[in-house]
Amino acid sequence: MTSELLAGKTALVTGSSRGIGRAIAIAF
């Protein structure tokens, strides 16, 4: 996993700490 991809996922999780963001955090 590249740092860019990881940063993008982190931004998504941080921006949406509830609902879908939580699902993404659990998935990864």
Protein Blocks (a to p, Z undefined) as FASTA:
>chain_A
ZZklmmmmmmmmmmmmghjlmmmmmmZZ
